[in-house]
Amino acid sequence: MITTNNFEIKKTQNLTSSYIENELNLMGIRPLRWAIVNVCEDSYSVSVSYESS
């Protein structure tokens, strides 16, 4: 089943798609698609669709 949730990722000076995908992988999430939906002072809120069991 494909699930979509929001996750908080620590903000970085060097934002790249690889940075976001690596951070998600560290959380055990293999994203099918993702989008930054909010930027806070010290984090990004990322909406992520991924396959869950």
C-alpha positions, 0 to 999 in steps of 0.5 A: 500500500502507498502511504503519504505522511509528513516528516521533519528534516533538519535544515541545511545550508546546502539543500539538494534533492540528494540531501532530502532523499538521504535523510529519508533513507536514514529514517528507513523510508524509500520515497516514491515522491516527496515535496517540501511543504513548509520551511521552519527556522530549523527544519523542513516539513516534507510530504512523502509518498512511500510503499508501506507494508 
